[in-house]
């Protein structure tokens, strides 16, 4: 009887360890609805756009959300604005130079002020943002929502878990050599970025 109890306890601890193991979430969304929104609000003109060419992976452990690591990638050619001429300028050499710099990346390196309540974790994430070949260290607020067993509700017939990431922060256009000489009254130097994405960890 004693041996049976020991065996059950060991087996239970193995199951708990396995369930608490870090998971790899893939942010290449098969539905194509993951998106990043950017806003520039200058006195003379407001520019709003979005991008949906998002990929990357994040390693997340529900038991240790502060250990989260990963990289999110945005294809620069997927950035869209309503005005076709503005889009042409945006993709040109003075702005994002899409032909040369095909990706915008953010690599998360450290999480601070981590607070978890239920399935939601808030924190400050520190990492490296690369735009137009220029790398800058930034810190941004972030919310991670871990939705265990919810993948099938987003992608039918695919069982697994979801990790939803939300973040809004401001960068400076001039810091990344994005047409730094443009008049600030027409093109704001501040760019507000909002990330709304979900990553999938299918069951194997």
C-alpha positions in Angstrom: 0.0 0.0 0.0 2.8 2.4 0.9 4.7 1.6 -2.3 1.5 2.3 -4.3 1.0 5.7 -2.7 4.7 6.6 -3.4 4.2 5.5 -7.0 1.1 7.6 -7.4 2.8 10.6 -5.8 5.8 10.3 -8.2 3.5 9.9 -11.2 1.4 12.9 -10.1 4.5 15.1 -9.7 5.7 14.0 -13.2 2.3 15.0 -14.7 2.3 18.4 -12.9 5.9 19.0 -14.1 4.9 18.2 -17.7 1.8 20.5 -17.6 3.8 23.3 -16.2 6.6 23.1 -18.8 7.3 26.1 -21.0 5.2 26.1 -24.3 6.2 27.4 -27.7 3.6 29.6 -29.2 3.6 30.3 -33.0 2.4 33.8 -34.0 2.0 33.1 -37.7 -1.8 33.3 -37.6 -3.6 30.9 -40.1 -6.6 33.3 -39.9 -4.5 36.3 -40.9 -6.1 38.6 -38.3 -3.1 39.3 -36.1 -2.2 42.9 -36.6 -0.1 45.9 -35.6 -1.5 49.4 -35.8 0.6 52.6 -36.1 -0.5 56.2 -35.7 1.3 59.5 -36.3 -0.7 62.5 -35.2 0.9 65.7 -36.4 -0.8 69.2 -36.2 -1.4 69.3 -40.0 -2.0 65.6 -40.7 -2.8 62.3 -39.0 -1.5 59.1 -40.5 -3.0 55.7 -39.5 -2.1 52.3 -40.8 -1.7 48.7 -40.0 0.3 45.6 -40.8 -0.8 41.9 -40.8 2.3 40.2 -42.0 3.2 38.9 -38.5 5.2 35.9 -37.4 7.6 34.8 -34.7 7.6 32.5 -31.7 7.3 33.1 -27.9 8.2 30.6 -25.1 5.7 31.0 -22.2 5.4 29.1 -19.0 2.1 29.7 -17.2 3.8 28.9 -13.9 6.6 31.4 -14.5 5.3 34.1 -16.9 8.3 36.3 -16.0 10.6 34.0 -17.8 8.8 34.6 -21.2 11.2 35.0 -24.1 10.6 35.3 -27.8 10.7 37.3 -31.0 7.9 38.9 -33.0 8.5 39.8 -36.7 6.5 42.1 -39.0 7.0 42.0 -42.7 7.5 45.6 -43.7 5.8 45.2 -47.1 2.6 44.3 -45.2 2.3 47.8 -43.8 -0.8 49.5 -45.2 -2.2 53.1 -45.3 -5.4 54.2 -47.1 -3.6 56.6 -49.5 -1.7 54.8 -52.3 0.8 57.6 -52.8 1.5 57.7 -49.1 2.0 54.0 -49.1 4.5 54.3 -52.0 6.5 57.0 -50.0 6.3 54.9 -46.8 7.9 51.9 -48.6 10.5 54.0 -50.3 14.2 54.5 -49.4 13.7 57.7 -47.3 11.1 56.0 -45.1 11.1 52.3 -44.4 13.2 51.2 -47.5 11.1 48.0 -47.8 13.3 46.6 -50.6 16.3 46.5 -48.3 14.8 46.1 -44.8 12.2 43.4 -45.2 11.4 42.9 -41.5 10.7 44.9 -38.3 11.6 42.7 -35.3 11.2 42.9 -31.5 13.1 40.4 -29.3 11.9 40.2 -25.7 14.8 39.8 -23.3 13.5 40.6 -19.8 10.1 41.0 -18.0 9.8 43.2 -14.9 6.9 44.2 -12.5 5.2 40.9 -13.4 1.7 40.6 -12.0 -0.7 37.7 -12.7 -4.4 37.5 -11.9 -6.2 34.5 -13.3 -5.2 33.9 -16.9 -3.9 37.4 -17.4 -0.3 38.7 -16.7 0.8 42.3 -16.9 4.4 43.4 -17.0 7.0 45.7 -18.5 9.0 44.0 -21.3 12.5 45.0 -22.2 14.0 44.1 -25.5 15.5 45.1 -28.8 13.4 46.7 -31.5 14.9 46.8 -35.0 13.4 49.0 -37.7 15.2 49.9 -41.0 18.3 48.2 -39.7 18.5 50.4 -36.6 18.5 48.5 -33.3 17.2 50.2 -30.1 16.6 48.9 -26.6 13.1 49.8 -25.5 10.7 49.0 -22.6 7.0 48.7 -23.1 3.9 47.7 -21.1 2.5 44.3 -22.1 -0.4 42.1 -21.3 -0.2 38.3 -21.8 -3.4 36.3 -21.6 -3.0 32.5 -21.4 -6.0 30.7 -22.7 -5.6 27.0 -22.0 -7.6 24.7 -24.4 -9.0 27.6 -26.4 -7.2 27.2 -29.7 -10.1 25.3 -31.3 -12.4 28.2 -30.7 -10.1 30.4 -32.9 -8.9 27.7 -35.3 -11.5 25.0 -35.8 -10.3 21.4 -35.6 -7.0 22.4 -34.0 -6.7 21.5 -30.3 -4.3 23.4 -28.0 -3.6 26.6 -26.1 -3.6 30.3 -27.0 -1.3 33.1 -25.9 -2.7 36.6 -26.6 -0.4 39.6 -26.5 -1.5 43.2 -26.2 0.9 46.2 -26.1 0.8 49.9 -26.9 3.9 52.1 -26.8 5.5 55.1 -28.5 8.7 55.3 -30.5 10.4 58.2 -32.3 10.6 58.1 -36.1 14.0 60.0 -36.0 15.5 57.3 -33.7 15.2 54.8 -36.6 16.2 57.0 -39.5 12.7 57.0 -40.9 12.9 60.2 -43.0 14.2 62.2 -40.0 14.2 65.4 -42.0 10.4 65.4 -42.6 8.6 68.5 -41.1 7.2 67.7 -37.7 4.1 69.8 -38.2 3.1 67.4 -41.1 4.6 64.1 -40.0 4.8 63.4 -36.3 8.1 62.3 -34.9 6.2 60.1 -32.4 4.7 56.9 -33.7 2.2 55.1 -31.5 2.4 51.3 -32.0 -0.3 48.9 -30.9 0.2 45.2 -31.1 -2.8 42.8 -30.9 -1.8 39.2 -31.7 -2.5 35.6 -30.6 -0.1 32.7 -30.8 -0.9 29.0 -31.0 0.5 26.0 -29.2 -1.2 23.0 -30.8 -1.4 19.7 -28.9 1.0 17.1 -30.2 
